[in-house]
Amino acid sequence: MTTLSEATRTTSPTTTAPATATEAKDPHRPTTRPRPQADGMAVASFILGLLGTLVLNILLGPCALVLGGLSLARGTTRRGRALLGITLGAADLLLLALLTTADGTLSWHIGG
């Protein structure tokens, strides 16, 4: 008596044919289907970049840059949010440099 897994091993061919012509040309090419994690990374990049302009720009700016870049590399459908996150992350770091050179601090302060 053979089990189902043994039957499929003996009847299935050892090599599988590519599903499309593009897979036959370049089997190492990543799929064009977007990943849900990439969309979440794009939104997180935007939110962290936006929050970084107000608080903790030394921490949130680089996080926004990295998450935005990763989401673009993984093929997000929310490309605009990822680009905004990258832009806001860069603005966070620019703001950090401006604050540091202006008054020698790493944070906002109001008043004298």
C-alpha atoms as one frame of an Amber mdcrd trajectory, in Angstrom:
protein
   0.000   0.000   0.000   1.461   3.330  -1.033   0.701   6.589   0.655  -0.384
   9.706  -1.148   3.009  11.398  -0.800   4.808   8.360  -2.242   2.376   8.248
  -5.143   2.936  11.900  -5.991   6.700  11.496  -5.766   6.698   8.614  -8.196
   4.216  10.101 -10.662   5.314  13.749 -10.720   8.173  14.809 -12.972  11.372
  15.979 -11.307  11.500  19.277 -13.182   8.639  21.664 -13.567   8.079  23.757
 -16.646   7.947  27.536 -16.173   4.441  28.946 -16.055   5.120  31.921 -18.313
   7.596  32.934 -20.943   9.134  35.626 -18.708   9.955  33.057 -16.034  11.704
  30.979 -18.688  13.895  33.944 -19.635  14.936  34.973 -16.131  14.103  32.543
 -13.319  15.815  34.744 -10.696  13.653  37.768 -11.426  11.411  38.655  -8.460
   7.705  38.305  -8.905   5.744  41.390  -9.838   3.023  40.621  -7.310   3.215
  43.176  -4.478   3.687  41.926  -0.967   1.352  43.098   1.800   4.327  43.804
   4.068   5.634  46.302   1.538   2.416  48.329   1.747   2.647  48.389   5.525
   6.257  49.501   5.319   5.307  52.369   3.014   2.639  53.597   5.433   4.983
  53.170   8.421   7.669  55.121   6.578   5.263  57.990   5.975   4.041  58.046
   9.590   7.544  57.827  11.067   8.772  60.592   8.761   5.845  62.785   9.737
   6.323  62.173  13.462  10.061  62.654  13.100   9.593  66.273  12.117   8.114
  66.903  15.559   9.849  64.513  17.979  12.857  62.188  17.976  14.082  63.157
  14.532  17.451  61.540  15.269  15.725  58.146  15.534  12.627  58.368  13.350
  14.275  60.011  10.322  16.614  57.118   9.503  13.840  54.600  10.209  11.596
  56.378   7.703  14.382  56.337   5.106  15.052  52.618   5.547  11.399  51.561
   5.565  10.617  53.686   2.511  13.546  52.237   0.594  12.645  48.666   1.542
   9.031  49.113   0.547  10.041  50.479  -2.856  12.486  47.626  -3.335   9.783
  45.080  -2.505   7.347  46.575  -4.997   4.713  48.350  -2.945   1.477  49.547
  -4.496   1.673  52.651  -2.272   4.641  54.153  -4.037   3.617  57.736  -3.228
   3.545  57.081   0.503   6.946  55.413   0.356   8.407  58.385  -1.516   6.821
  60.798   0.967   8.304  58.761   3.809  11.750  58.960   2.245  11.356  62.699
   1.682  10.160  63.305   5.238  12.955  61.123   6.628  15.512  63.200   4.752
  13.805  66.375   5.990  14.064  65.010   9.547  17.808  64.599   9.203  18.138
  68.022   7.594  16.137  69.508  10.450  18.383  67.718  12.935  21.479  69.196
  11.306  19.873  72.645  11.274  18.911  72.473  14.959  22.330  71.188  15.943
  24.195  73.967  14.159  21.782  76.717  15.199  21.701  76.198  18.952  23.667
  73.056  19.766  20.681  70.934  20.740  19.055  67.854  19.264  15.472  68.823
  20.016  12.914  71.577  19.588  12.543  74.233  22.204  10.341  77.271  22.257
  11.451  80.471  23.909  14.785  81.789  25.056
